[in-house]
Amino acid sequence: MKRLMAIDYGDARIGIALTDPLQIISSGYKTLVKNPNVYEEILNICKDKSVESIVIGIPFDQDSKVGEAAKKVFSFVKLLKEFLNKNDFRVNFFEQDERYSTIDAKNSMRDIKVKRNNMKNVIDQIAAANILREFMNSNYKTPLREQ
């Protein structure tokens, strides 16, 4: 069975979450530090974990418009798609509104008493897992729009 992957893109770090092979449970997987090799790291995860679709968290503005933060994500995704295609790896791309995913992740971590020092190591993974869970629970799967 193939897995779904979610990406929570940030200026410094990228949170990765994966489903189990039956696509029932979403879990934080890894936090990647942005660097020139990040596309290759994502490709390797996709191959190693048999990923069939990538869900990208899009930080829309409060009025559901594409603002500056969302434009950064779309630029990143464009380069990721080009890298994956260049390496003959094809996946489906979907988008998921992620306006509150990081806030929700922080609140969850406070609720379970995660120490502040440990939060930054996993916050992006938890946000990605929240994005993936929302996508899995939604009735309408939105294909990634071209920017």
C-alpha positions as CSV (number, residue, x, y, z in Angstrom):
1,M,0.0,0.0,0.0
2,K,1.1,3.6,-0.6
3,R,1.2,6.4,1.9
4,L,0.2,10.0,1.9
5,M,2.7,12.7,2.9
6,A,2.0,16.2,4.3
7,I,4.4,19.1,4.2
8,D,4.3,22.1,6.6
9,Y,6.6,24.5,4.9
10,G,8.3,27.2,7.0
11,D,11.1,29.8,6.5
12,A,13.6,27.7,8.5
13,R,12.2,24.2,8.8
14,I,9.9,21.8,6.9
15,G,7.7,19.5,8.8
16,I,6.9,16.1,7.3
17,A,4.1,13.8,8.2
18,L,3.1,10.4,6.8
19,T,0.2,8.1,6.9
20,D,0.5,4.4,7.7
21,P,0.3,2.2,4.6
22,L,-3.5,1.8,5.0
23,Q,-3.8,5.6,5.0
24,I,-5.7,5.5,8.3
25,I,-3.4,7.3,10.8
26,S,-1.3,10.4,10.2
27,S,1.9,10.8,12.3
28,G,4.7,13.3,12.4
29,Y,7.7,11.8,10.7
30,K,10.6,14.3,10.4
31,T,11.6,17.9,10.6
32,L,13.9,19.0,7.8
33,V,16.1,22.0,8.0
34,K,15.9,24.1,4.9
35,N,19.1,23.7,2.9
36,P,20.1,23.1,-0.8
37,N,19.5,19.3,-0.3
38,V,16.0,19.5,1.0
39,Y,14.4,18.4,-2.3
40,E,16.6,15.4,-2.4
41,E,15.7,14.6,1.2
42,I,12.0,14.7,0.3
43,L,12.5,12.5,-2.7
44,N,14.3,10.0,-0.6
45,I,11.5,9.9,1.9
46,C,8.9,9.5,-0.9
47,K,10.8,6.6,-2.3
48,D,11.6,4.9,1.0
49,K,8.1,5.2,2.3
50,S,6.2,4.6,-1.0
51,V,4.4,8.0,-1.1
52,E,1.7,8.3,-3.8
53,S,0.4,11.8,-2.9
54,I,1.8,14.9,-1.2
55,V,-0.5,17.3,0.7
56,I,0.9,20.8,1.0
57,G,-0.3,23.1,3.8
58,I,-1.2,26.5,2.3
59,P,-1.3,29.4,4.8
60,F,-4.1,31.4,3.2
61,D,-4.9,34.9,4.5
62,Q,-7.8,35.4,6.9
63,D,-10.0,36.2,3.9
64,S,-8.9,32.9,2.1
65,K,-6.7,34.7,-0.4
66,V,-3.2,33.8,-1.5
67,G,-0.9,36.2,0.4
68,E,2.8,36.5,0.7
69,A,3.2,33.4,2.9
70,A,1.2,31.2,0.5
71,K,3.2,32.5,-2.4
72,K,6.4,31.3,-0.7
73,V,4.9,27.9,-0.3
74,F,3.8,27.8,-4.0
75,S,7.3,28.7,-5.1
76,F,8.8,25.9,-3.0
77,V,6.2,23.4,-4.4
78,K,7.0,24.5,-8.0
79,L,10.7,23.7,-7.4
80,L,9.9,20.4,-5.6
81,K,7.7,19.3,-8.5
82,E,10.4,20.1,-11.0
83,F,13.0,18.2,-8.9
84,L,10.7,15.1,-8.5
85,N,9.9,15.1,-12.2
86,K,13.5,15.5,-13.2
87,N,14.2,12.4,-11.1
88,D,11.3,10.4,-12.7
89,F,9.2,10.4,-9.5
90,R,5.6,11.1,-10.0
91,V,3.1,11.9,-7.2
92,N,-0.2,13.7,-7.0
93,F,-0.2,17.0,-5.2
94,F,-3.1,18.4,-3.1
95,E,-3.5,21.5,-1.0
96,Q,-4.9,21.9,2.4
97,D,-5.7,25.1,4.3
98,E,-3.2,25.3,7.2
99,R,-4.0,28.7,8.7
100,Y,-4.1,27.4,12.2
101,S,-2.0,24.2,12.1
102,T,1.0,25.5,13.9
103,I,-1.1,27.2,16.6
104,D,-3.1,24.0,17.1
105,A,0.2,22.0,17.3
106,K,1.6,24.4,20.0
107,N,-1.7,24.2,22.0
108,S,-1.6,20.3,21.8
109,M,2.0,20.3,23.0
110,R,1.2,22.6,25.9
111,D,-1.7,20.4,26.8
112,I,0.5,17.4,27.1
113,K,3.2,19.4,28.9
114,V,6.0,19.2,26.3
115,K,8.9,21.3,27.5
116,R,9.4,24.5,25.6
117,N,13.0,23.5,24.6
118,N,11.6,20.3,22.9
119,M,8.8,22.1,21.1
120,K,10.8,23.5,18.2
121,N,12.1,20.0,17.4
122,V,8.7,18.6,16.7
123,I,6.3,21.5,16.2
124,D,6.5,21.3,12.4
125,Q,6.0,17.6,12.4
126,I,2.9,17.9,14.5
127,A,1.6,20.8,12.3
128,A,2.2,18.5,9.2
129,A,0.3,15.7,10.9
130,N,-2.6,18.0,11.6
131,I,-2.6,19.1,8.0
132,L,-2.7,15.5,6.9
133,R,-5.4,14.6,9.3
134,E,-7.6,17.5,8.1
135,F,-7.0,16.4,4.5
136,M,-7.9,12.8,5.3
137,N,-11.1,13.9,7.1
138,S,-12.3,16.2,4.4
139,N,-14.8,15.2,1.8
140,Y,-13.3,17.3,-0.9
141,K,-9.7,16.8,-1.9
142,T,-8.4,20.0,-3.5
143,P,-5.8,19.4,-6.2
144,L,-2.8,21.9,-5.9
145,R,-3.5,25.0,-8.0
146,E,-0.8,26.2,-10.3
147,Q,0.7,29.6,-9.4
